[in-house]
Amino acid sequence: MQGLQVQTASPGQRPAGTRAASNHSELLLDCAGFLTEKAGIKPADIGSVLVMKGPGSFTGLRIAYAAAKGIALALGSRMAAFPSLDVMAFPFSCWPGLVMPVINARKGCFFTALYQNGRLLAGPMDTQAEAEDFQAVLKPFFDKNQRIFLTGPDAAMLKDALKPFAGDETLVLDPSGLRGYAPILLEVEKKYDLPDNNTELFYSGPEYLRKSDAELNLKSSCHD
């Protein structure tokens, strides 16, 4: 599940964050209820609901988005959504080299992007490690031996896949790549002057970089 965070109306308070198990879709609202109760937060205290909008798992993003919309609409709270890769790269804006957040996109591919000094340089991409266009993006940095900081839940997988192209001195693995992103979402939100009325967001959906299997199967069947 991509990060979903509720924020109290009081800026001085910060609710705890947690990572759910593999059946997180079933436990999501129970976890939200547990955390708000543990933090002593009442529904009326929730000023905004924050969510990571993708790329990522089709099902996970849809569940997170639906839950965020449901909570925000039920409580009359503001909702805000941020690109998942931006959120993952955000804590490392001061890294002297490049930052590359990584999500396993399955089928031998990765969702990733390149950032430097907090700015997006390339991407987001849905790519294979050995893809020619991806290697063309990385080659100038490999040639200069510029260090690339890999972060995100699947950073170690991409590092292993890139070993034929770059050494350990170039690829630096985030030791805490499996961190929860709820606290980071709160920090990202502070950067933006978000409107109090964002009704249009309730009619939007997650951002995907590829078509779902159902869409691909439908397209294939239409051509048969």
C-alpha positions as CSV (number, residue, x, y, z in Angstrom):
1,M,0.0,0.0,0.0
2,Q,1.3,3.4,-0.9
3,G,1.5,5.8,2.0
4,L,-1.8,7.1,3.5
5,Q,-1.6,9.6,6.3
6,V,-4.2,11.6,8.3
7,Q,-3.0,14.9,9.7
8,T,-4.5,16.6,12.8
9,A,-5.7,20.2,12.6
10,S,-3.2,21.2,15.3
11,P,0.2,21.7,13.5
12,G,2.2,20.9,16.7
13,Q,0.8,17.3,16.9
14,R,2.0,14.5,14.7
15,P,0.2,11.1,14.7
16,A,2.3,7.9,14.8
17,G,3.0,6.1,11.5
18,T,2.9,2.4,10.9
19,R,3.5,-0.2,8.2
20,A,0.8,-2.9,7.8
21,A,1.4,-6.5,6.9
22,S,0.7,-8.1,3.5
23,N,-3.0,-8.0,4.1
24,H,-2.9,-4.3,4.6
25,S,-5.9,-3.6,2.4
26,E,-8.1,-5.5,4.9
27,L,-6.5,-3.7,7.9
28,L,-6.2,-0.2,6.5
29,L,-9.2,1.4,8.2
30,D,-8.6,-0.6,11.4
31,C,-5.0,0.7,11.5
32,A,-6.3,4.2,11.0
33,G,-8.7,3.8,13.8
34,F,-6.1,2.3,16.1
35,L,-3.6,5.1,15.4
36,T,-6.0,7.9,15.9
37,E,-7.3,6.4,19.1
38,K,-3.7,5.8,20.3
39,A,-2.8,9.4,19.5
40,G,-5.9,10.8,21.2
41,I,-7.3,12.2,18.0
42,K,-11.0,12.6,17.4
43,P,-12.4,12.7,13.8
44,A,-13.1,16.4,14.2
45,D,-9.3,16.9,14.7
46,I,-8.4,15.6,11.3
47,G,-7.6,18.6,9.1
48,S,-6.3,16.9,6.0
49,V,-5.7,13.5,4.5
50,L,-2.5,12.9,2.5
51,V,-1.9,10.1,0.0
52,M,0.9,9.0,-2.5
53,K,-0.7,9.0,-5.9
54,G,1.7,6.7,-7.8
55,P,3.3,5.1,-9.7
56,G,2.9,1.8,-7.9
57,S,0.7,-1.2,-7.6
58,F,-2.6,-0.8,-9.4
59,T,-4.7,-2.3,-6.6
60,G,-2.7,-0.7,-3.8
61,L,-3.0,2.8,-5.3
62,R,-6.7,2.4,-5.9
63,I,-7.3,1.2,-2.4
64,A,-5.3,4.0,-0.9
65,Y,-7.0,6.6,-3.1
66,A,-10.5,5.3,-2.3
67,A,-9.7,5.2,1.4
68,A,-8.3,8.8,1.4
69,K,-11.3,10.1,-0.5
70,G,-13.7,8.3,1.8
71,I,-12.1,9.6,5.0
72,A,-11.8,13.2,3.7
73,L,-15.3,13.3,2.3
74,A,-16.8,11.8,5.5
75,L,-15.0,14.2,7.7
76,G,-15.1,17.3,5.5
77,S,-11.3,17.4,5.5
78,R,-8.9,18.6,2.9
79,M,-7.2,15.9,0.7
80,A,-3.8,16.2,-1.0
81,A,-2.0,13.7,-3.2
82,F,1.7,13.7,-4.1
83,P,3.8,11.7,-6.6
84,S,5.2,8.6,-4.9
85,L,8.7,8.9,-6.3
86,D,8.9,12.6,-5.3
87,V,8.0,11.7,-1.7
88,M,10.6,8.9,-1.6
89,A,13.3,11.2,-2.9
90,F,12.4,14.2,-0.7
91,P,14.4,13.4,2.4
92,F,17.6,13.2,0.3
93,S,17.5,16.6,-1.4
94,C,20.9,17.5,0.1
95,W,22.6,14.3,-1.2
96,P,25.6,15.5,-3.2
97,G,25.0,13.2,-6.1
98,L,21.9,11.7,-7.7
99,V,18.9,10.2,-5.9
100,M,16.9,7.4,-7.5
101,P,13.8,6.1,-5.8
102,V,12.8,2.6,-6.9
103,I,9.5,0.6,-6.9
104,N,9.3,-2.9,-8.3
105,A,7.0,-2.7,-11.3
106,R,7.0,-6.5,-11.8
107,K,7.7,-8.2,-15.1
108,G,11.4,-7.4,-14.7
109,C,10.7,-3.6,-14.7
110,F,11.1,-0.8,-12.2
111,F,9.3,2.5,-11.6
112,T,12.0,5.1,-11.0
113,A,13.3,8.6,-11.6
114,L,16.4,10.7,-11.2
115,Y,16.6,13.7,-8.8
116,Q,19.4,16.1,-7.9
117,N,19.2,18.8,-5.3
118,G,15.5,18.1,-4.9
119,R,14.8,18.6,-8.6
120,L,13.5,16.0,-11.0
121,L,16.1,15.4,-13.8
122,A,14.6,12.4,-15.6
123,G,11.4,10.3,-15.4
124,P,9.3,9.0,-14.0
125,M,10.1,5.8,-15.9
126,D,8.8,2.3,-16.3
127,T,11.9,0.6,-17.4
128,Q,14.2,-2.5,-17.3
129,A,17.7,-2.1,-15.8
130,E,19.3,-3.1,-19.1
131,A,17.0,-1.1,-21.3
132,E,19.0,1.0,-23.9
133,D,17.1,4.2,-23.2
134,F,17.6,3.8,-19.4
135,Q,21.3,3.1,-19.8
136,A,21.6,6.1,-22.1
137,V,20.2,8.3,-19.2
138,L,22.6,6.8,-16.7
139,K,25.8,6.6,-18.8
140,P,26.9,10.2,-18.3
141,F,26.7,9.8,-14.6
142,F,28.4,6.4,-14.7
143,D,31.2,7.9,-16.8
144,K,31.8,10.7,-14.3
145,N,31.6,8.2,-11.4
146,Q,28.9,10.3,-9.8
147,R,27.4,8.6,-6.8
148,I,23.7,7.5,-7.2
149,F,21.7,7.0,-4.0
150,L,19.1,4.3,-4.4
151,T,16.1,4.5,-2.1
152,G,12.6,3.1,-1.9
153,P,11.2,-0.3,-1.1
154,D,12.9,-2.1,-4.0
155,A,16.2,-0.2,-4.2
156,A,18.3,-3.3,-3.5
157,M,16.7,-5.1,-6.4
158,L,17.6,-2.4,-8.9
159,K,21.1,-2.1,-7.5
160,D,21.6,-5.9,-8.1
161,A,20.3,-5.5,-11.7
162,L,22.7,-2.5,-12.3
163,K,25.8,-4.3,-11.1
164,P,26.9,-5.2,-14.6
165,F,26.9,-1.5,-15.5
166,A,28.2,0.2,-12.3
167,G,30.2,-0.7,-9.3
168,D,29.5,-0.4,-5.6
169,E,31.4,2.9,-5.4
170,T,28.8,4.4,-7.8
171,L,25.6,2.9,-6.4
172,V,24.9,3.7,-2.8
173,L,22.0,1.8,-1.2
174,D,19.7,3.5,1.3
175,P,20.1,1.4,4.6
176,S,16.5,2.3,5.5
177,G,14.8,1.8,2.2
178,L,11.8,0.1,3.8
179,R,10.9,3.1,5.9
180,G,7.3,4.2,6.2
181,Y,6.4,7.4,4.2
182,A,3.7,8.9,6.3
183,P,6.0,11.3,8.2
184,I,7.6,12.3,4.9
185,L,4.2,13.1,3.4
186,L,3.7,15.6,6.2
187,E,7.0,17.3,5.4
188,V,6.2,17.4,1.7
189,E,2.8,19.0,2.3
190,K,4.5,21.9,4.2
191,K,6.3,22.8,0.9
192,Y,3.1,23.5,-1.0
193,D,0.6,26.2,-0.6
194,L,-2.4,24.0,-1.0
195,P,-5.9,25.4,-1.4
196,D,-8.5,24.7,1.3
197,N,-11.0,23.8,-1.4
198,N,-9.6,21.1,-3.7
199,T,-12.9,19.5,-4.9
200,E,-11.4,18.6,-8.2
201,L,-9.1,16.1,-6.5
202,F,-12.1,14.0,-5.4
203,Y,-12.8,13.4,-9.1
204,S,-9.2,12.4,-9.9
205,G,-7.4,9.1,-9.6
206,P,-4.0,7.6,-9.1
207,E,-1.2,8.2,-11.7
208,Y,0.0,5.1,-13.6
209,L,2.9,4.6,-15.9
210,R,1.5,1.5,-17.7
211,K,-1.8,0.0,-18.6
212,S,-3.3,-2.7,-16.4
213,D,-3.4,-6.3,-17.5
214,A,-7.2,-5.9,-18.0
215,E,-6.6,-2.9,-20.3
216,L,-4.0,-4.8,-22.3
217,N,-6.2,-7.9,-22.6
218,L,-9.1,-5.7,-23.7
219,K,-7.0,-4.0,-26.4
220,S,-5.7,-7.4,-27.5
221,S,-9.2,-8.9,-27.8
222,C,-10.4,-5.9,-29.8
223,H,-7.7,-6.6,-32.4
224,D,-8.4,-10.4,-32.6
